[in-house]
Amino acid sequence: MKHKGQPQFKLHAVSRGYDRRGIRRGVALLPSLFTLANLFCGWACVVHAMRGEVATAAPFIGFAVVLDMLDGRIARMTGTTSDFGVQLDSLADLISFGMAPAVLAFQWGLIPLGRIGWAVGFVYLTAAALRLARFNIQGNADKRYFIGLPSPAAAGLVAATVFYFPDGLQAKPIAWLGMVMMIVPALLMVSTIRFQSFKTFDLGMRRGWRGLFLVAAFIALLVSYPHEVLIAMAYAYFASGFIGELMGRSRKAGDVERVDTHRAQDAG
């Protein structure tokens, strides 16, 4: 029986729902935290480069590349992709893969060129901004390829070169090589040359031990020969676009030649 004045106790299952909402919020924030870490790496690169510490500044671009790869993958895996995350990622990429490599290259080898060095750095920064803007508005149906050199790959090329040659380009005649190192990736970023995308790349990790063995071998090489491995990776990916373009044109030429041959045979 219920008695008047006797306190009534009711249990409300609110704590578990609150925890779930808190977990969901935490999961949604996780990709943005990686993006902020990417942004911090770009800022750290700029600070160290302005101090003249180019050997310390260059690896931060490499860290930013890894973080940029992770934030997108985590967002897709957790189903937390959003327009806000896309815009934040683009702004962070402009700092880490546009401003940071431009400042790094200027301090490393463009200062002897004077105003031309300033202009070259600005051209590179502009190309990175245009590349990111085009990537945001264009829908790429073929996920296997990027249209134009991705800005992280271009920045990685600059960082790997500086990391391998930390002494820099002190004399004006040799500083023109630094200008070439900046102008060529800038042109490729706004080009229509296709570069391989690693979003669908599979090392066979799900099928057995071979993928793990390859990853372990890569880590061992990277730790043992970091300068050589990083510069080889950067320039190999850089050259892959030209190789793929030449192979694609040769295939098209072969297809046209076969079509013309068939037409000639039919006409005969």
Secondary structure as the mmCIF struct_conf table of DSSP 4:
data_model
#
loop_
_struct_conf.conf_type_id
_struct_conf.id
_struct_conf.beg_label_comp_id
_struct_conf.beg_label_asym_id
_struct_conf.beg_label_seq_id
_struct_conf.end_label_comp_id
_struct_conf.end_label_asym_id
_struct_conf.end_label_seq_id
TURN_TY1_P TURN_TY1_P1 LYS A 4 GLY A 5
HELX_LH_PP_P HELX_LH_PP_P1 GLN A 6 GLN A 8
TURN_TY1_P TURN_TY1_P2 ALA A 13 VAL A 14
HELX_RH_AL_P HELX_RH_AL_P1 SER A 15 MET A 50
TURN_TY1_P TURN_TY1_P3 ARG A 51 GLY A 52
HELX_RH_AL_P HELX_RH_AL_P2 VAL A 54 THR A 78
TURN_TY1_P TURN_TY1_P4 GLY A 79 GLY A 79
HELX_RH_AL_P HELX_RH_AL_P3 ASP A 83 LEU A 94
HELX_RH_PI_P HELX_RH_PI_P1 ILE A 95 MET A 99
HELX_RH_AL_P HELX_RH_AL_P4 ALA A 100 ALA A 105
HELX_RH_PI_P HELX_RH_PI_P2 PHE A 106 LEU A 110
HELX_RH_3T_P HELX_RH_3T_P1 ILE A 111 LEU A 113
TURN_TY1_P TURN_TY1_P5 GLY A 114 GLY A 114
HELX_RH_AL_P HELX_RH_AL_P5 ARG A 115 ILE A 137
BEND BEND1 ALA A 141 ALA A 141
TURN_TY1_P TURN_TY1_P6 LYS A 143 ARG A 144
STRN STRN1 TYR A 145 ILE A 147
BEND BEND2 GLY A 148 GLY A 148
HELX_RH_AL_P HELX_RH_AL_P6 SER A 151 TYR A 164
TURN_TY1_P TURN_TY1_P7 PRO A 166 ASP A 167
BEND BEND3 ALA A 171 ALA A 171
HELX_RH_AL_P HELX_RH_AL_P7 LYS A 172 MET A 189
TURN_TY1_P TURN_TY1_P8 VAL A 190 VAL A 190
BEND BEND4 SER A 191 SER A 191
STRN STRN2 ARG A 194 GLN A 196
BEND BEND5 PHE A 198 PHE A 198
TURN_TY1_P TURN_TY1_P9 LYS A 199 THR A 200
BEND BEND6 GLY A 204 GLY A 204
TURN_TY1_P TURN_TY1_P10 MET A 205 ARG A 207
BEND BEND7 TRP A 209 TRP A 209
HELX_RH_AL_P HELX_RH_AL_P8 ARG A 210 SER A 224
BEND BEND8 TYR A 225 TYR A 225
HELX_RH_AL_P HELX_RH_AL_P9 PRO A 226 ALA A 267
#
